[in-house]
Amino acid sequence: MKSINLKEKYAEFNSLWHPHQIAEVDDMQVLLAKIQGEFVWHAHEDEDELFQVVKGTLHMQFRDRTVMVKEGEIIVVPKGVEHNPMTPNGEEVHILLFEKKTTAHTGKMHYDITKNQYPKI
């Protein structure tokens, strides 16, 4: 067991919209990602997804509204809810995700940006 320094882990990668696994907790995984711009609309039919904003401001779009998630805040997207993460004004945002190991990057939808595996750092 050892502590994990998030700043050091974020410094290990530059790719956008590509989560990196930093820990496992039972059947869950802890992921870090850098995001910028707009992602893609998708849902996870069988898994909830927790987003924590480590740096910046995340705008989580839902079909009926957009929720602003500021640095130090979290949002939980319930299973089956279609969502589209985005960042305002081209800002690079750092997020921590907590989700089941079985959660597919973009649910059942597949795009060029979809990742099938997350590297461990």
C-alpha positions in Angstrom: 0.0 0.0 0.0 1.2 3.5 -0.8 -0.3 6.9 -1.4 -1.0 8.1 -5.0 -0.1 11.6 -5.9 -2.7 12.8 -8.5 -0.5 15.7 -9.8 2.3 13.3 -10.5 -0.1 10.9 -12.2 -1.6 13.6 -14.4 2.0 14.6 -15.4 2.5 11.1 -16.9 0.2 11.6 -19.8 -1.1 14.2 -22.3 -3.8 12.4 -24.2 -7.3 13.9 -24.1 -10.4 11.8 -23.5 -8.4 8.7 -22.7 -8.8 7.6 -19.1 -5.8 6.0 -17.2 -6.3 3.6 -14.4 -4.5 4.5 -11.1 -6.2 2.1 -8.7 -8.7 -0.7 -8.2 -11.2 -1.0 -5.4 -13.0 -4.3 -5.3 -14.8 -4.5 -8.7 -14.4 -0.7 -9.3 -11.6 1.3 -11.0 -10.3 4.7 -10.3 -9.4 6.6 -13.5 -7.8 9.9 -14.3 -8.5 11.8 -17.6 -7.7 15.1 -19.2 -10.6 16.4 -21.2 -11.1 19.4 -23.5 -13.9 20.4 -25.8 -16.9 18.2 -26.3 -17.0 14.4 -26.0 -19.8 12.2 -27.4 -23.4 11.4 -26.3 -23.5 8.0 -24.7 -25.0 6.0 -21.8 -24.0 3.1 -19.6 -26.9 0.8 -19.3 -25.8 -1.2 -16.3 -23.4 1.1 -14.4 -23.4 4.4 -12.6 -20.5 6.7 -13.2 -18.9 9.2 -10.8 -17.0 12.2 -12.0 -14.9 14.4 -9.7 -13.4 17.6 -11.1 -9.8 17.9 -9.9 -9.0 21.0 -12.1 -11.3 23.3 -14.1 -15.0 23.2 -14.7 -16.9 20.3 -16.3 -20.2 20.9 -18.1 -22.2 17.6 -18.0 -24.8 17.8 -20.7 -28.0 15.8 -20.4 -30.8 15.8 -22.9 -32.9 18.2 -20.8 -30.3 20.3 -19.0 -26.6 21.0 -18.4 -25.0 20.7 -15.0 -21.9 22.7 -14.2 -19.4 20.8 -12.0 -16.7 22.9 -10.5 -13.3 22.0 -9.2 -13.6 20.0 -6.0 -17.2 18.8 -6.9 -18.6 15.5 -8.0 -21.5 14.4 -10.1 -22.9 10.9 -10.4 -24.5 9.9 -13.7 -27.0 7.1 -13.0 -27.0 4.0 -15.1 -29.0 4.4 -18.4 -28.9 8.2 -18.4 -27.6 9.6 -21.7 -24.9 12.2 -21.1 -22.1 14.2 -22.9 -19.2 15.7 -20.9 -17.7 18.9 -22.2 -15.5 21.8 -21.1 -16.2 25.5 -21.7 -14.1 27.7 -23.9 -11.5 25.1 -24.8 -10.4 24.7 -21.1 -8.4 21.6 -20.3 -10.2 19.9 -17.3 -8.8 17.1 -15.1 -11.3 14.6 -13.9 -11.2 11.5 -11.7 -13.7 8.8 -12.5 -14.9 6.0 -10.3 -16.7 3.2 -12.1 -17.1 -0.6 -12.4 -14.3 -2.4 -14.3 -17.0 -3.5 -16.8 -18.0 0.0 -17.8 -17.4 0.5 -21.5 -15.8 3.9 -22.4 -18.8 5.1 -24.5 -21.3 2.4 -23.5 -22.8 0.5 -26.4 -21.9 3.4 -28.8 -18.6 3.2 -30.6 -16.8 6.2 -32.0 -13.3 7.0 -33.2 -12.5 8.3 -29.7 -13.7 5.2 -28.0 -11.0 3.3 -26.0 -11.4 -0.4 -25.3 -8.7 -0.5 -22.6 -7.3 1.9 -20.1 -3.6 1.9 -19.5 -2.5 1.6 -15.9 -0.1 4.3 -14.6 
